[in-house]
Amino acid sequence: MLFTETKYLGYKFPEPQYLGAKYIHRGWIAQYIPDNVETVLDAFSGSQSIAYMFKQLGKRVLTNDFLSFNNMIGKALVENPRYILEKKDLEILFSGNSNPIEFNLMENLFSGLFFLPEEAAFVDSFRSNVMRLDNSYKQALALAVMCRSMTRKVTMGHFAHTQALAYAADPARIKRNRSLIRPLKEIFIELLSEYNAAVFDNFQKNVSYNKNILDLLPQLTDVDLVYFDPPYCNSHADYQSFYHLLETFVEYWKNKEFVNGTKRYAPKKYSGFDKNSEALGNLQLMFERAAHIPIWIVSYNDRSFPDIDTMIKMIEPYRHVKVERKLYNAGRGGKGSVAGSHEILFVCTTK
């Protein structure tokens, strides 16, 4: 399949800033999607760039991620057929805090750590008004754009360090990235135009799930192809540590501890794929529970655990396996994508 042969190509996914995102590999992955595939499951959707690509290809897309902030992107840009944020919605979102007693979590946790107090208070105020929007897709879009705004404002785009404000006061870093000193509201408005423009209807009943994939797989029927991009152990697999602030913002936790210097929430949600001690058994279980889906495409990296041969041995009882490789000429960050390593696709078809 040629990626250019689709009437939805004119829509553009807003470029993500997400460790391990497969955004740069969309065209490469697309060539292994058969034309006759109708329903596709993106099992570990992360940034949602590949799920969005499937939508562009005219497929019915079931996209899933166990983290809520990723699910919001899927709901906003994959499941959402037409709803965008308009001027009247922004007036609601940017109005004063509708419940300052309940909505002060970001200011209490992250003032002086990732944001100046006035910016943290703005985020709380914004979050207090999200539920005042009259449509769940608009709510998801608002949350997705604000999450992206926060990653743009913080150096390195993640929250596993404690140097955000020090970096934001460094003239050399500011010269490279002026978003470090721009107001979040300004960044949000700039990004919103990209997100609004990315909303389209491919006339399929697309769904964004927020589940552990091991629980979701047995519930799904009539799926033609599943795309697996699991966390790569040994290669920044702990997404909750990197993006805890975004999950805290979306979930607006009231029953969590906040630990370490970064104020990461505890306990973390159970993944089952981010620790070497658990990944092997859960990958085996995942393949077992996907046995009813005819075609599997599995993204991987040759620096990860388990190794490529072990992955092949786990897949072979269920499917024929063909291994495709793509060399990284330069490091991109996250999931083992360093210069000299290979992005791997296991293309798995029925025996």
N, C-alpha and C positions, 0 to 999 in steps of 0.2 A: 504494500500500500504506500502511495506517495502522500506524504503529509500535506502537500499543497493541494491535493484533490479533495477539498471540502469547502462548502459554502460558508462555513463558520470560521475560516482562518482569519478573517478580518478582525475578529475579536482578540484582544491581547491580554494575557494573564499578567497582572502587576508583578514585576520582577521581585522575587522573594529575597529575604536576607535570613536564611535559615540553614543551619548546619546540615550538610548532606542532601540538600534539596536536589532533585533530579531535573530541575528546570533546564539546565544546559544539555540534557540528554534526551529531550522530548522527541526530536526527529529520529534519533537512533532507535529509541524504543518503539516508536510508531511503526517502523517498517516490519516489525514482527507481529503486528496485530492483523489477523486474517480479516478479509473484507466481510465474510459472512457472520462474524461475531456481532451479536446484537446487544447483549447485556454484559457489562464488565464490572467487576468488583476491584476497587483499589483498597487493599486491606490495611495498609499502614500509610495513610495519605499524607501526613505531615503538612507541608506547605500547600498541598492540594494542586500543585502544578501539573502532575500527571493525570489526576482525576479530571482536571479542567481540559487537558488535551483530549481525553477520551470523549468528553462532551463535545469538543470541537469536531471530532470525527463522527458525530451523529449517533453515538452509542447511548444506550440507557446506562447511566452510571450509578452504581452503589459505592459510595465512598465512606471510609471509616477511619477514625482515629480515636484512641482512648483518652486523649487529652482534649479538654473542652475548647480551648482556644483554637486548636486546629479544626475541630468540628464546626466552629463558627465560620471559618473561612469556607468550608465545604457547603454549609447551609447558604452562605451569602453568594457564592460564585458558581456552585455546581447545582445544588438543588433549586435555588432561586430562579424562577423563569423570567422575571421582569421588574421587580421592585428595586428602585434606587432611592437614595437620600436626596430630598429636595430642600429648597430654602426653608419651608415651614418646619421640616424635621430638624434642620440645623438650629433654628431658633429655639426649639425644645431642648436639644442636646446642650447648647451653650448657655442656657438660662441658669439661674442660681441653683444651688444644691437644694433639691426638693425634700431631703430628709438628712440634715447634717448630723443627727444623733446616730443614725444607722450607717451613713455613708461617710466614714472618716478613716477607713482601713488603710488606704494607700498613703495618706498623710502620716498616720501613726507609725506605719512600718518603714516607709521608704524615703521620707524626708531626710535630707542630709546624707543619704546613701546613693540613690540613683537620681533623685530629683531635688531641686530646690523646693522649699515648703509650698510656695505659691503654685508650682507646677503639679505637685502631688495633690494639693487641694483641688486644682482644676480637674484632675483625673477622677477624683471622688465625686465631684459635682456632675461631671459628664456621666459617670456610671449610675448615679442616682436618677438620671433622666432617661436612660436607655429604655426602661420598661414603659415609659410614657409614650413611646412610638406605637402607632396603631397596627403594626404588622410585624410578625416574628422574623421575616426576612430582612426588614429594615433594621430591626434590633441586631440581628446577626451581622449585617453589613457595618453597622456602627461599631460594634465590638471588634470586628476584624480590622477595620481601618485604624482604630485607636491602638490596637496591639502592634500593628505595623509601624505606626507613628512612634511608639515607645522604643521599638528596636532601632529605628533610624536615629533617634536622639542619643542613644547610649553607645559609646565606643565599643566596637566589635559586635554590636547587635545582639548581645546576650547578657545574662544577668548572673553569671558564675564568677564574677570578680567584684571587687569593692572599690575600684578606682574611677568610677564614672565621673564624679564631680571633679576629681583631680585632673582627669583627662580633659574635661570640659573647660578647664581654666588654663590649658596649655596652648599658647598661641600657635605652635607648630601643628598641633592636632586640629585646632579650629580652622587653620588655613586649608587643611586637607578635607575637612568635613564641617561645614558651617552649621549643619543641623544640630551639632552639639550645643549651640547657644541660641538656636531658634526656638520660639515658643511652640509647645505641642499643638496648640490650636492652629497655628500657621501651617505646620507640617501636615496635620490632619486634613485641612482644606485642600492643600496641594495634592495629597495622595487620593483624596476622594474622587477627583475627576477621573483618575485611572481606574478606580474600582467601579464607579458608576458605569464607565464605558465598557467594562468587562462583563457586565450582566447581559445575558441573552437567553433566549428560549430555543432549545434544540428540539422541542416538541416530544420529549421523552419524560417519563416520570422518574426523575433522578431523586436519590435519597442520600442524605448525609447522616451517617450513624456515629454514635459516640460510645463504643463498646470495646471490650477486650476481644480481639479477633477470635480467640479460642471459643468464646461464648457465642459469637455471631455466626461463624461458619455453619454450624448445624441448623441454624434457623433459616438459611437462605436456599431457595430453589430456583431453577431456571436461570442459572448464571452460566454464561458460555466461557468466560475467561476470568481468571483472577490474577491480579498483579500484586506480588509480594515485594515489599521493600522494608524488611525488618531492620531494627537497630543492629548495627554491626558491632558486636563485642570487640573490645580493644580499640575502637575508633569512635570515641565520643558517643557512646550508646545511651547515656543517661540524660535524656532530653529534659527531664523534670528539673534537674539541677541548672541547666542552661536557661530554661524558659519558665522558671517557677513564678516570676512576677506576673507574667501574662496569664498563667493559670489562676493565680490568686485574684487578679483583676476580674476575670470572667466569672469564676465561681464565687467570688467575694466571700471567702471562707469566714466562718464564725466559730468553727469547732476544731481549729488546727493550732498546733504550736508553730512558732517561726524560729528557725534555728540557724546556727552558724553565722558568720559575718554577713552573709547575703540575705538573711531572713527567709531562707527557703522553708516552705511549709513541711510539716511532719505530722503524721506519717505520709510518705509518698503513696501515690496510687500504684497498685500492683500492675506491673508490665509483664513480667515473665520472660522478657527477651533482652534485658539490658545487663544481665550478669552471666558470666561464663558458667556458673554452677547451675543455672536454670535454663539457659538458652537451648542447649542441645536437646533436652527432653521435650521442651515446648515446641521446637521446630519440628521434631518428629510427630508430635501430636497435631500440629497445624497441618502437616501434609496428610496425615490420616483423615482429618476432618474435612479436608478439601477434596477428597477422593471423588466426590460426585460432580466436580467442576471439570469439564473436559480439558481445558488448556490452562497452563500455568506459565506466567512469566515472572522470574525471580531475579530481582536486582541484588547484586552483592559486590564485594571487593576482595581482591586477593590478599589483603593484609589482615583479614578479619578472622574471628573465631566463630564457628569451626572452620577448618580450611576447606578449599574447593573440593578436594577428593571426598571428604566426609559429607559435604552437602550433596554431592552426586550420589553417593551410596544411600543416603536417606531418601532421595527422590526416586531412584531407579526401581524400587518395588512397585511404584504407582505409575510411572510415566517414562517414555523415552526422553532422554535429555541431550540437548545440543548446547554447547557452551560458546557464547560469543564474548569477545573481549574488546575493550576500548582503552587505549593507553592515555594516562594523564601525563601531558607534557609539562604541566606546571601545577603546583598545589592550589586547590580551591578551598580547602578547609572543611573539616568534618568528614566522618565516615571513611577515613583512610585514603582520601583522595589527594595523596601527595605525589609529587613528580616521580615517575617511574613505576607507580602502581597501576593496576588495571581495574576499570569498572567492568563488572561481569554481568552478563545476562544468561540465566539458565532458561532456555526455551523448551518447555516441557509439553509433550503431546501424548495423546492416548496411544496405548500399545495395540 
